[in-house]
Amino acid sequence: MLVSVYGSAVFGVDAQKITIEVNIDQGIGYHLVGLPDNAVRESNFRIAAALKNTGYKLPGKKITLNMAPADLRKEGSAYDLPLTIGILTASGQIQAPEIDKYVMMGELALDGGIRPIKGALPIAIQALKDGFKGIILPKENEQEAAIEKGIDVFGMDCITDVVALMEGKETFSPTRVDTRKAFEQQLKYPEHDFSDVKGQETIKRCMEIAAAGGHNIILIGPPGAGKTMLAKRLPSILPPMTLQEALETTKIHSVMGKIKSKGLIGIRPFRSPHHTISDVALVGGGQYPQPGEISMAHNGVLFLDELPEFKRTVLEVMRQPLENREVTISRAKFTVTYPASFMLVASMNPSPSGYFNEGNGMSSVTPFEMQRYLSKISGPLLDRIDLHVEVAPVPFEKLSDTRPSESSAAIRDRVKTAREIQTRRFINSKAVHYNAQMSSRQIRKYCPLEPDSFQLLKSAMERLSLSARAYDRILKVSRTLADLAGRENITSDHIAEAIQYRSLDREGWLG
C-alpha cells in the first residue's frame, strides 16, 4: 500500500514542504531514500522501539520510504513522527483518512514520546502557505507554532495521541495564541539601567545618539573605565520592538531551537560572543548552514568586547553584513540568506598594555606599538562604525557622588521621540527605518547642508583624510543629532559634534 505524509525542512529562516512516500510490499527490507543524513537514517531503530512500546509493530515486509524532493538534503531526527505515521497507515495498522491535510514533525523517544524540534514557527508559516489544515508537533513547540494564525496547531505528547487524532477517536482542541497579547506580555526591558553609571556623561550622550539612529559604535579606553558596563545598558534605551520585529526575531531563534520562553520574543537580543569565536559561528554557515551570532542579534545588539583580540578573518567577514544587513551563505547546491540588522557595539583598549600613552606611567608601550595594535582592525571595518568614542576612567569625585544618575527610561523617551521622527521620514521606504540605514540617495535628500556646515565638513574631510564612507557616516550621525534636538535642518553644531565622534580618524588621537 502507498501512502503520502507531509513534513517540512527548514533552510535559512524559511521552511519547505517535504513529501514522504511510504510503500509497503512483499519482501523484507527497510529502504530510506531521498538524501537523508545520518540522523534520519537512524530513525528506523527509534521507530521500531517506539512502535513496540506503544502496542504497534514494524511490518516484516519490504518498506520503501522516499523523501521528496529527492535532491534536497534532509537532516535531523524531527522526521521520526511522519515516517512512523506513514508506516502505520501504509501497513493498515491505523486508518488515517485526513493524513494528507496535516504537516507533522517530531523526534521519537523509545517509549513513544515526542521530543521538541527546531524551527516550529517557520514550519507553521509555510504549512499555512501550502494550504494545510493543521500541523502536529511536540507539546513543547505548540505555543511557538501557534503564533501563526490561520492554521490549527496540535501539540502532542506521544504517538498514541497522534494516532487518536488521525483516526478521529478523540477530539483535540488546537492551541490558540493571542499574538498581540503574548507580545505585550513579553515586552520588557533589561535589568541593567544607566542610573547605575556614575559620570561618563559624554559616553552616555554617544550611547543615546547610537540608539536614536541605530548607529554602530566603538568604545576605546583603559580597563575599568566602564566600557562593558555601558554596552550592557544600551538595550535598555532602545525603543521597544514592534510586533513585526518580534516575529522576525522569534523566527530566527526558532530555527536555532533557542526559544526558552513560550511564544514571542519581546526583548531585543543582546549577544556577546567570546573573542575566540570562529567566522562560521559569527556569521553563520557550516555543512548544514545555521544562523550565526550576527543573525541571533537581529533587531538587537551585538557586543564585541576586546575587538583587536578577535581573529582578523572573523572581523573581516562582518563587513558585508554590516553594509547590507543580511548575510548570504552559498553552497554548491543551494544558497540561504539570514537577516542581520543589528547594532554593533565594540570595545577595545588603546594599546596592548591597556592604557593611553599619556606620560603618567600607566603605559610603557611606544606609539608605534600602539599603532600596530590598532592596525589589527582594518580601515574598511572602522569605516562602517559610525561613532568612535574615547572612554576615560571615572574620577573619584564622580564615583563617590551619591546623587542618582539619569535613568534609562528618561533617555529612552528621547530616543523614542527621535525614532518617531525617522519613522515618519521613511514611511514610504520598506527597507529603511532609521538614519543608520539610509542609502547615499537618501543622505543627499535628507541631509542637505548649509554653506557654513558644508565648509566645516569639507575642512574636516581634507585634514583627516576621511573616506567617502566616513563622510556618509558623519552626515547620518548629524541627521540623528538634529532629530534629537527636534531640528529640521542640520546645523554646523551638529556637524562639529559628529566629527568629534570619529576618534580613530584623527591624527594624534592617542595623545
Secondary structure, 3 states (H helix, E strand, C coil): CEEEEEEEEEECCEEEEEEEEEEEECCCEEEEECCECHHHHCHHHHHHHHHHCCCCCCCCCEEEEEEECCCCCECCCCCHHHHHHHHHHHCCCCCCCCHHHEEECCEECCCCEEECCCCHHHHHHHHHHCCCCEEEEEHHHHHHHCCCCCCEEEEECEHHHHHHHHHCCCCCCCCCCCHHHHHHHHCCCCCCCHHHCCCCHHHHHHHHHHHHHCCCEEEECCCCCCHHHHHHHHHHHCCCCCHHHHHHHHHHHHHHCCCCCCCCCCCCCEECCCCCCCHHHHHEECCCCEECHHHHCCCCEEEECCHHHCCHHHHHCCHHHHHHCEEEEECCCCEEEEECCCEEEEEECCCCCCCCCCCCCCCCCCHHHHHHHHCCCCHHHHHCCCEEEECCCCCHHHHCCCCCCCCHHHHHHHHHHHHHHHHHHCCCCCCCCCHHHCCHHHHHHHCCECHHHHHHHHHHHHHHCCCHHHHHHHHHHHHHHHHHCCCCCECHHHHHHHHHCEHHHCCCCCC
